């Protein structure tokens, strides 16, 4: 592959990363502002409801029925409550006590917890030396950002559900499963 194509790909990836950083990091700032006016549970409900509606619209636009009777609704409900409603409620309640920047940094611990939880809940995601190195680098990065603060219980809770969801046989496409989460 020519160097100019490699640079174009690298630039596109950096743009994606920057966009995600602004969107995800900015959501904590806007949540903090909204919590001051509406309260944490109202903001959680609005966030989850708007995301679910948006995903349902996309599913309908792509010809997928988001309201199928044969969908694993109990699994969707469990994932929705335990991977979104509960963690967001705890995070947003926590934001009434801490700065939004700290909440965003604490949220960065999610992949660290997910790696550890997946080791115990899955057969094919065991921790190996490369993952230990990635875990240590990730932990060092978060520790550098937050200092002595401890990661939130909300993220530890939310981190366990992606690993659990992989164990459940879902007959639907991954995007349908995502619609049940947000």
Residue frames relative to the residue before (quaternion, step in Angstrom):
aa qw qx qy qz dx dy dz
X 1.0000 0.0000 0.0000 0.0000 0.00 0.00 0.00
X 0.4733 -0.6878 0.4699 0.2865 3.59 -0.85 0.94
X 0.6504 -0.5603 0.3683 0.3569 3.52 -1.22 0.66
X 0.6467 0.5211 -0.3400 0.4412 3.63 0.95 -0.75
X 0.6358 0.5042 -0.3352 0.4788 3.62 1.09 -0.62
X 0.6278 0.5261 -0.3320 0.4678 3.58 1.04 -0.77
X 0.6582 0.5024 -0.3076 0.4688 3.59 0.95 -0.86
X 0.6391 0.5210 -0.3283 0.4608 3.59 1.02 -0.79
X 0.6451 0.5012 -0.3183 0.4810 3.59 0.99 -0.80
X 0.6587 0.5076 -0.3124 0.4592 3.57 0.89 -0.91
X 0.6432 0.5143 -0.3232 0.4661 3.60 0.96 -0.80
X 0.6467 0.5174 -0.3191 0.4607 3.58 0.96 -0.88
X 0.6521 0.5061 -0.3145 0.4688 3.60 0.95 -0.81
X 0.6505 0.5002 -0.3173 0.4755 3.61 0.97 -0.77
X 0.6279 0.5153 -0.3391 0.4745 3.60 1.03 -0.70
X 0.6338 0.5165 -0.3282 0.4731 3.59 0.96 -0.81
X 0.6707 0.5054 -0.3004 0.4523 3.57 0.86 -0.97
X 0.6552 0.5001 -0.3068 0.4758 3.58 0.94 -0.86
X 0.6459 0.5187 -0.3196 0.4601 3.59 0.95 -0.84
X 0.6652 0.4894 -0.3037 0.4751 3.58 0.89 -0.87
X 0.6356 0.5333 -0.3311 0.4494 3.58 0.97 -0.79
X 0.6643 0.4915 -0.2999 0.4767 3.57 0.94 -0.88
X 0.6822 0.4900 -0.2949 0.4555 3.59 0.86 -0.94
X 0.7330 0.4214 -0.2519 0.4709 3.59 0.73 -1.03
X 0.6813 0.4725 -0.2957 0.4744 3.57 0.89 -0.84
X 0.6592 0.5185 -0.3048 0.4514 3.56 0.99 -0.81
X 0.5779 0.6010 -0.3849 0.3959 3.58 1.11 -0.57
X 0.6317 0.5245 -0.3442 0.4555 3.60 1.08 -0.58
X 0.6189 0.5262 -0.3415 0.4726 3.58 1.06 -0.71
X 0.7028 0.4606 -0.2748 0.4673 3.58 0.81 -1.01
X 0.6070 0.5342 -0.3556 0.4688 3.60 1.08 -0.63
X 0.6353 0.5295 -0.3297 0.4553 3.59 0.97 -0.83
X 0.6497 0.4990 -0.3130 0.4806 3.58 0.97 -0.83
X 0.6866 0.4865 -0.2888 0.4567 3.60 0.86 -0.95
X 0.6201 0.5554 -0.3427 0.4353 3.60 1.00 -0.79
X 0.6232 0.5621 -0.3346 0.4287 3.57 1.04 -0.73
X 0.7451 0.3846 -0.2067 0.5042 3.58 1.13 -0.63
X 0.8146 0.3120 -0.1148 0.4754 3.57 0.93 -0.91
X 0.4775 -0.6425 0.4657 0.3772 3.60 1.10 -0.55
X 0.6264 -0.6091 0.3398 0.3482 3.58 -1.05 0.73
X 0.6967 0.4836 -0.3065 0.4321 3.62 0.81 -0.86
X 0.6173 0.5276 -0.3458 0.4702 3.59 1.07 -0.64
X 0.6539 0.5012 -0.3089 0.4752 3.58 0.99 -0.83
X 0.6260 0.5230 -0.3384 0.4692 3.61 0.99 -0.79
X 0.6591 0.5053 -0.3182 0.4572 3.58 0.84 -0.95
X 0.6688 0.5002 -0.3057 0.4573 3.59 0.85 -0.92
X 0.6593 0.5175 -0.3155 0.4449 3.59 0.88 -0.90
X 0.7038 0.4544 -0.2699 0.4746 3.57 0.83 -0.99
X 0.6591 0.5149 -0.3157 0.4482 3.61 0.95 -0.82
X 0.6656 0.4890 -0.3116 0.4698 3.60 0.88 -0.88
X 0.6581 0.5018 -0.3150 0.4647 3.61 0.93 -0.82
X 0.6476 0.5086 -0.3218 0.4673 3.61 0.95 -0.83
X 0.6485 0.5134 -0.3147 0.4657 3.57 0.95 -0.85
X 0.6565 0.5106 -0.3147 0.4574 3.60 0.91 -0.88
X 0.6741 0.4794 -0.3008 0.4746 3.60 0.92 -0.84
X 0.6314 0.5244 -0.3375 0.4609 3.59 1.02 -0.70
X 0.6223 0.5269 -0.3351 0.4721 3.59 1.03 -0.76
X 0.6531 0.4987 -0.3136 0.4758 3.60 0.93 -0.86
X 0.6428 0.5184 -0.3287 0.4584 3.60 0.94 -0.83
X 0.6642 0.4924 -0.3057 0.4722 3.59 0.91 -0.87
X 0.6518 0.5234 -0.3101 0.4528 3.58 1.02 -0.82
X 0.7127 0.4180 -0.2515 0.5040 3.59 1.12 -0.60
X 0.5884 -0.6239 0.3530 0.3740 3.58 1.26 0.18
X 0.5440 0.5879 -0.4132 0.4333 3.59 1.21 0.30
X 0.3392 -0.7411 0.5435 0.2007 3.55 -0.84 0.96
X 0.2665 -0.7966 0.5190 0.1585 3.63 -0.42 1.14
X 0.7101 0.4545 -0.2455 0.4785 3.59 1.25 -0.23
X 0.2023 0.8127 -0.5183 0.1732 3.58 1.12 0.68
X 0.4958 -0.6618 0.4775 0.2969 3.57 -1.06 0.75
X 0.7110 0.4716 -0.2654 0.4491 3.60 1.04 -0.73
X 0.4204 0.7008 -0.4738 0.3280 3.61 1.26 0.14
X 0.4991 -0.6558 0.4701 0.3160 3.62 -1.08 0.63
X 0.1281 -0.8656 0.4803 0.0597 3.58 0.55 1.22
X 0.6342 0.5238 -0.3573 0.4424 3.63 0.97 -0.68
X 0.6477 0.4953 -0.3192 0.4829 3.58 1.03 -0.73
X 0.6307 0.5246 -0.3306 0.4665 3.59 1.02 -0.80
X 0.6519 0.5120 -0.3130 0.4636 3.57 0.95 -0.86
X 0.6587 0.5051 -0.3114 0.4627 3.59 0.90 -0.91
X 0.6782 0.4757 -0.2994 0.4735 3.59 0.90 -0.89
X 0.6481 0.5305 -0.3246 0.4396 3.57 0.95 -0.82
X 0.6968 0.4639 -0.2717 0.4747 3.56 0.93 -0.90
X 0.7953 0.3678 -0.1742 0.4494 3.55 0.72 -1.10
X 0.7171 0.4027 -0.2654 0.5031 3.61 1.17 -0.33
X 0.7793 0.2798 -0.1617 0.5369 3.59 1.22 -0.29
X 0.7460 0.4266 -0.2603 0.4401 3.57 0.42 -1.19
X 0.7123 0.4451 -0.2730 0.4691 3.61 0.76 -0.96
X 0.6973 0.4496 -0.3142 0.4613 3.66 0.69 -0.88
X 0.6609 0.4923 -0.3257 0.4634 3.61 0.91 -0.83
X 0.6176 0.5337 -0.3512 0.4586 3.59 1.01 -0.72
X 0.6864 0.4711 -0.2864 0.4742 3.58 0.90 -0.89
X 0.6451 0.5138 -0.3264 0.4619 3.58 0.97 -0.82
X 0.7082 0.4572 -0.2751 0.4623 3.58 0.80 -0.99
X 0.6035 0.5074 -0.3636 0.4961 3.59 1.07 -0.59
X 0.6396 0.5269 -0.3210 0.4585 3.59 0.98 -0.82
X 0.6379 0.5339 -0.3296 0.4466 3.57 1.08 -0.68
X 0.5580 0.5555 -0.4198 0.4515 3.58 1.19 -0.10
X 0.7260 0.4219 -0.2164 0.4981 3.58 1.28 -0.38
X 0.7850 0.2322 -0.1134 0.5631 3.61 1.14 -0.59
X 0.6377 -0.5305 0.4025 0.3872 3.56 -1.32 0.25
X 0.5908 -0.5940 0.4113 0.3590 3.58 -1.12 0.64
X 0.6079 0.5578 -0.3526 0.4415 3.61 1.07 -0.64
X 0.6542 0.4909 -0.3089 0.4854 3.57 0.99 -0.82
X 0.6236 0.5314 -0.3418 0.4604 3.60 1.00 -0.76
X 0.6523 0.5094 -0.3148 0.4647 3.60 0.96 -0.83
X 0.6611 0.4947 -0.3081 0.4726 3.57 0.98 -0.81
X 0.6338 0.5149 -0.3304 0.4733 3.59 0.99 -0.77
X 0.6104 0.5507 -0.3412 0.4558 3.57 1.08 -0.70
X 0.5958 0.5841 -0.3549 0.4218 3.59 1.15 -0.56
X 0.5889 0.5761 -0.3802 0.4205 3.61 1.20 -0.21
X 0.4257 0.7363 -0.4497 0.2728 3.63 1.22 -0.24
X 0.6891 0.4577 -0.3226 0.4599 3.67 0.71 -0.85
X 0.6051 0.5562 -0.3631 0.4390 3.59 1.08 -0.61
X 0.6803 0.4657 -0.2821 0.4906 3.56 0.91 -0.92
X 0.6249 0.5538 -0.3375 0.4346 3.58 1.00 -0.82
X 0.6301 0.5372 -0.3321 0.4518 3.59 0.97 -0.81
X 0.6883 0.4729 -0.2813 0.4727 3.57 0.89 -0.92
X 0.6763 0.4876 -0.2991 0.4641 3.60 0.88 -0.92
X 0.6470 0.5265 -0.3236 0.4466 3.61 0.94 -0.86
X 0.5684 0.5943 -0.3802 0.4233 3.59 1.09 -0.61
X 0.7553 0.3917 -0.2027 0.4847 3.57 0.96 -0.86
X 0.7500 0.4209 -0.2211 0.4598 3.62 1.09 -0.59
X 0.7431 0.3250 -0.2174 0.5430 3.60 1.21 -0.15
X 0.4729 -0.6679 0.4981 0.2866 3.53 -1.29 0.39
X 0.7759 0.3725 -0.1762 0.4777 3.58 1.10 -0.63
X 0.6690 0.4603 -0.3104 0.4941 3.62 1.21 0.22
X 0.1795 0.8090 -0.5360 0.1611 3.56 0.86 0.94
X 0.5118 -0.6347 0.4856 0.3154 3.54 -1.14 0.67
X 0.0597 -0.7744 0.6298 0.0031 3.55 -0.89 1.02
X 0.7412 -0.4149 0.2557 0.4617 3.64 -1.19 0.12
X 0.6439 0.5109 -0.3385 0.4580 3.63 0.97 -0.74
X 0.6713 0.4820 -0.3013 0.4757 3.60 0.98 -0.79
X 0.5981 0.5366 -0.3639 0.4711 3.58 1.10 -0.62
X 0.6462 0.5066 -0.3205 0.4723 3.59 0.96 -0.84
X 0.6573 0.4974 -0.3095 0.4740 3.61 0.94 -0.87
X 0.6324 0.5327 -0.3225 0.4607 3.58 1.02 -0.80
X 0.6792 0.4877 -0.2905 0.4654 3.57 0.91 -0.91
X 0.6445 0.5007 -0.3245 0.4782 3.59 0.97 -0.79
X 0.6589 0.5053 -0.3061 0.4656 3.58 0.95 -0.87
X 0.6589 0.4983 -0.3047 0.4739 3.56 0.94 -0.88
X 0.6430 0.5144 -0.3248 0.4652 3.59 0.96 -0.82
X 0.6450 0.5216 -0.3222 0.4563 3.60 1.00 -0.79
X 0.6728 0.4685 -0.2965 0.4898 3.58 0.91 -0.87
X 0.6415 0.5229 -0.3254 0.4574 3.59 0.96 -0.84
X 0.6250 0.5315 -0.3326 0.4651 3.58 1.02 -0.75
X 0.6957 0.4817 -0.2747 0.4566 3.58 0.99 -0.83
X 0.8070 0.3145 -0.1576 0.4744 3.60 0.85 -0.90
X 0.4004 -0.7184 0.4903 0.2884 3.57 1.14 -0.30
X 0.8341 -0.2506 0.1534 0.4668 3.59 -1.00 -0.74
X 0.4389 0.6983 -0.4725 0.3106 3.65 1.21 -0.05
X 0.3855 -0.7224 0.5267 0.2282 3.60 -1.07 0.71
X 0.5661 -0.5946 0.4358 0.3689 3.60 -1.10 0.64
X 0.5393 -0.6657 0.4205 0.2987 3.55 -1.07 0.72
X 0.5690 -0.5827 0.4656 0.3464 3.53 -1.21 0.60
X 0.5896 0.5944 -0.3672 0.4053 3.58 1.06 -0.68
X 0.6835 0.4681 -0.2990 0.4737 3.61 0.89 -0.81
X 0.6164 0.5318 -0.3563 0.4586 3.59 1.03 -0.69
X 0.6314 0.5260 -0.3149 0.4748 3.56 1.06 -0.79
X 0.7085 0.4646 -0.2642 0.4609 3.57 0.77 -1.00
X 0.6237 0.5779 -0.3386 0.4030 3.58 1.10 -0.63
X 0.6469 0.5493 -0.3355 0.4090 3.59 1.07 -0.55
X 0.6502 0.5880 -0.3278 0.3522 3.60 1.02 -0.64
X 0.6038 0.5199 -0.4094 0.4444 3.68 0.92 -0.46
X 0.6416 0.5068 -0.3300 0.4718 3.60 1.02 -0.71
X 0.6445 0.5136 -0.3217 0.4662 3.59 0.97 -0.80
X 0.6497 0.5426 -0.3195 0.4259 3.56 0.93 -0.92
X 0.6282 0.5425 -0.3411 0.4412 3.60 1.05 -0.65
X 0.6481 0.5259 -0.3189 0.4490 3.59 1.16 -0.53
X 0.6497 0.5224 -0.3061 0.4597 3.59 1.20 -0.50
X 0.3776 -0.7353 0.5057 0.2469 3.61 -0.72 0.96
X 0.0395 -0.8100 0.5847 -0.0209 3.56 -0.36 1.26
X 0.3187 -0.7810 0.5086 0.1726 3.56 -0.59 1.14
X 0.6336 0.5547 -0.3277 0.4283 3.59 1.21 -0.33
X 0.6279 -0.5235 0.4035 0.4111 3.58 -1.25 0.30
X 0.6727 -0.5150 0.3516 0.3983 3.55 -1.23 0.47
X 0.6446 0.5278 -0.3437 0.4334 3.59 0.97 -0.71
X 0.6063 0.5386 -0.3510 0.4681 3.58 1.10 -0.65
X 0.6372 0.5100 -0.3190 0.4818 3.57 1.02 -0.81
X 0.6341 0.5249 -0.3354 0.4582 3.59 1.02 -0.74
X 0.6276 0.5470 -0.3412 0.4364 3.58 1.01 -0.74
X 0.6392 0.5184 -0.3319 0.4611 3.58 1.12 -0.55
X 0.6620 0.5310 -0.2983 0.4367 3.57 1.18 -0.49
X 0.8043 0.3039 -0.1432 0.4902 3.60 0.81 -0.87
